[in-house]
Amino acid sequence: MRNLNNQTSIPNSWQMPEGLGRLEAWLERKGVDVHSIKSDRQCLHFVTKLAGVCTKWPARGQSAIPELVRLQKSICPVRQSVSPHTGRQPWRAQPEPFLKSKGAASPVRSVDENILAEITARYGLEPRKVTR
């Protein structure tokens, strides 16, 4: 049998469902011949090995399609052109600002000046200037 791309297709091969198109494209980019996959369980095996994730396998005789759909959502997320919540493009979002210090932590966590002088003298360290 020949398909439209002039490739021979195996009559007993498993066809990827239409809803898993992004996962199929991801497997092709990883170098997998998706036309030679025999079952949904074999497809699940390829995805877990290539993505480096652990997953709960369905019981024997049950379909692995729900697990493939779940993995597709995490591996190949859909990029929206504009975020519905903020109105900006999600991949060009502003980075979160670093946490800034708001002064001394607390009097409980501060070191008494006498103890600090004793420690610096004992270990030969230069005393730090205490700013308050």
Summary of the structure (lengths in Angstrom):
residues: 132
radius of gyration: 28.8
end to end distance: 83.2
largest distance: 88.7
contacts: 234
relative contact order: 0.09
helix: 39%
strand: 2%
